[in-house]
């Protein structure tokens, strides 16, 4: 897997070798960035933004944001094998200054308002497909005012997931790409 755009385009991203981490496919990643850049419904740019990458895995999404000139990316990942690969990718790409990695459970992170002092333009939510507490995540982001006024949440789920999302989220767009369903809202 590689960075697909920006100043790090073509650089390799390492992936965990086990099956517990599901990497974001390049086609899906490229489609998300096309939506952010070209949709009239989305009023945010990646450049100079602060990004929160929940359930980061190898960091593919957040690293792509850095390549596209995001100001800072906060990675939240508590699975040790994924966290090790994430840190390896940050070191390999030499992007330490633009990143902060928290080896922490996403639910604990969101539940502790003192730890969430930053405001973000983009929050990427990519939990395991079996995770059902998506609305808790959305509600905590909204309740704690983690998202800037025009900021967006990007939620990656399996296309067959029919969970009704929290009414606190204004859905701007939903797309299916292969087995992935991407929902963007604020």
C-alpha positions in Angstrom: 0.0 0.0 0.0 1.2 3.5 -0.8 0.4 7.2 -0.3 -1.8 8.1 -3.3 -1.5 11.9 -3.4 0.3 15.0 -2.1 4.0 15.5 -1.4 4.5 11.9 -0.1 2.8 10.4 -3.1 4.2 6.9 -4.0 5.8 6.3 -0.5 5.2 2.9 0.9 2.9 2.3 3.9 3.6 -0.8 6.0 0.6 -2.9 7.0 0.1 -5.3 9.9 0.5 -8.9 8.9 -2.4 -10.3 10.9 -6.1 -10.1 9.9 -7.3 -8.1 12.9 -6.6 -4.8 11.1 -8.5 -3.9 7.9 -6.6 -1.4 5.8 -8.4 1.3 3.9 -8.3 0.4 0.2 -6.6 2.9 -2.1 -9.8 3.2 -4.2 -11.9 4.1 -1.2 -9.2 6.5 0.1 -9.0 8.2 -3.2 -12.8 8.5 -3.5 -13.0 10.1 0.0 -10.4 12.7 -0.9 -12.1 13.5 -4.2 -15.4 14.0 -2.2 -13.6 16.4 0.2 -12.0 18.4 -2.5 -14.8 18.6 -5.0 -18.2 18.2 -3.2 -20.2 21.4 -2.9 -21.7 20.0 0.3 -18.4 19.9 2.1 -16.8 23.2 3.2 -13.5 22.0 4.6 -10.1 21.5 3.1 -7.4 19.0 4.1 -4.7 21.6 3.8 -3.9 23.2 7.2 -6.6 21.1 8.9 -6.4 19.2 12.2 -7.4 15.6 11.7 -8.5 13.0 14.3 -8.0 9.4 13.0 -9.9 7.0 15.3 -9.1 3.3 15.1 -6.1 4.4 13.1 -4.6 0.9 12.2 -1.6 1.5 10.1 -2.5 5.2 9.8 -3.3 5.1 6.1 -5.9 7.8 6.2 -4.1 10.2 8.5 -0.8 9.8 6.7 -2.6 10.6 3.4 -3.9 13.8 5.1 -0.3 14.8 6.1 0.8 14.2 2.6 -1.9 16.6 1.5 -0.6 19.3 3.9 -2.8 18.7 7.0 -1.4 20.8 9.9 -1.6 17.9 12.5 -3.0 14.4 12.7 -3.9 12.8 16.0 -3.9 9.0 15.7 -5.9 6.9 18.3 -5.0 3.2 18.2 -4.8 0.7 21.1 -4.2 -2.6 19.2 -0.4 -3.2 19.9 0.4 -4.7 16.5 -1.3 -1.9 14.6 0.2 0.7 16.8 3.7 -0.7 16.2 3.1 -0.5 12.4 1.6 3.0 12.7 4.7 4.3 14.5 6.9 2.5 12.0 5.1 4.4 9.2 5.4 7.7 10.9 9.2 7.1 11.4 9.6 5.8 7.8 7.8 8.9 6.3 9.5 11.3 8.8 6.3 13.0 9.8 6.8 13.1 13.6 6.2 16.9 13.9 2.8 16.7 12.3 1.5 13.7 14.3 0.5 12.7 17.8 -0.1 9.0 18.6 -2.2 8.0 21.5 -2.1 4.2 22.3 -5.5 4.3 23.8 -9.0 2.9 23.5 -11.1 5.2 21.3 -14.1 5.0 23.7 -12.0 6.0 26.7 -10.4 8.8 24.7 -13.8 10.2 23.7 -15.2 9.7 27.1 -12.5 11.8 28.8 -13.3 15.4 27.9 -10.1 16.7 29.5 -8.0 14.7 27.0 -10.0 16.1 24.1 -8.9 19.7 24.2 -8.3 20.0 20.4 -10.9 20.9 17.8 -10.8 19.1 14.5 -11.8 19.9 10.9 -11.9 16.2 10.0 -12.6 13.1 12.2 -12.1 9.8 10.5 -14.0 6.9 12.1 -12.9 3.5 10.9 -13.7 0.9 13.6 -13.9 -2.9 13.0 -17.0 -3.7 11.0 -18.4 -5.7 13.9 -18.3 -2.5 16.2 -21.8 -1.4 16.9 -21.2 1.7 19.2 -20.9 4.1 16.2 -23.6 6.3 17.6 -21.8 6.6 20.9 -18.8 7.8 19.0 -20.8 10.4 17.0 -22.6 11.6 20.1 -19.4 12.0 22.1 -17.8 13.9 19.3 -20.8 16.2 19.1 -21.3 16.5 22.9 -17.7 17.3 23.5 -17.6 19.8 20.6 -14.5 18.0 19.1 -15.6 18.9 15.6 -15.1 22.5 14.4 -18.2 24.3 13.1 -17.7 23.3 9.4 -15.9 20.1 10.2 -16.8 16.7 8.9 -16.9 13.2 10.2 -16.1 10.4 7.8 -17.5 7.0 8.8 -16.2 3.8 7.2 -18.5 0.8 7.5 -19.3 -2.4 5.6 -21.9 -1.7 2.8 -24.3 -4.2 4.4 -24.3 -2.2 7.7 -27.8 -0.8 8.2 -27.3 0.8 11.5 -29.3 4.0 11.7 -26.8 6.8 12.6 -27.4 9.3 15.4 -29.7 12.2 14.6 -26.9 14.5 15.9 -25.1 13.8 12.6 -26.2 15.8 9.6 -25.4 13.4 6.7 -23.9 15.2 3.7 -23.1 12.2 1.5 -23.2 8.4 1.6 -21.3 6.3 -1.0 -20.6 2.6 -1.5 -17.2 1.5 -2.9 -16.9 -2.3 -3.2 -17.7 -3.7 0.2 -17.1 -0.2 1.9 -19.8 2.3 2.8 -18.6 5.8 3.4 -20.8 8.3 5.2 -19.8 12.0 5.5 -21.6 14.3 7.9 -21.3 17.1 10.3 
